[in-house]
């Protein structure tokens, strides 16, 4: 199912910064991670990806090399170094689901949709002041998250939680009681990072109360800026933190 890395990703991103109750955020951090200098910083990220391995052969199969994803990110630190924790993630294809587990990401199945920028006509938003981009997540047939970003203009500042390493917990249940499967804090080795022009604007974000009490801990208490941009990276493997 999985080709070996490197894995190359190119995506279209709608991202909303928000604030979560710091005490709630802390409950999602494993030993070794702390809230750091900006407790309560969080982000909701919608993305549509295309990917391929080193050979590029997946590019000939658009049905399988494209997927949509939604992440919740919490700002935190590892020994004073800024990182982000991803307590929830949803994707709509099986390969990125399993690949996420290999990386230590808690990926689940969901249905993710987002607006696509258009350069002609009126059938979609423009990357221009006033352009309005939407994103939504549905899980088990129920709408769980919805967001919107109305663009004001370009910005040179990259959204911070999209620039730091993601700290995951790599673990697999010890099915046969072998003594293996101890949780390990890991991150990915990332290269070839590129951002397009970044558009910034006023954001709206709503988490709906359909996924239980744990997810409700991460509901927004305030909404910050929204961003729309293209992004690419290459994952070359993992490293122990």
ZIRA-V20771 format. One record per run of one state. SS is the DSSP state (~ for helix, > for strand, _ for the rest). FROM is the first residue (numbers start at 1). TO is the last residue. If there is no record, write none. Layout:
ss: [SS	SS]
from: [FROM	FROM]
to: [TO	TO]
//
This chain:
ss: [_	>	_	~	_	>	_	>	_	~	_	~	>	_	>	_	~	_	>	_	>	_	>	_	>	_	~	_	>	_	>	_	>	_	>	_	~	_	>	_]
from: [1	7	20	22	27	34	35	41	54	57	61	62	66	79	81	92	94	104	107	110	111	115	132	140	142	156	160	163	166	167	168	171	184	196	198	208	213	217	222	241]
to: [6	19	21	26	33	34	40	53	56	60	61	65	78	80	91	93	103	106	109	110	114	131	139	141	155	159	162	165	166	167	170	183	195	197	207	212	216	221	240	241]
//
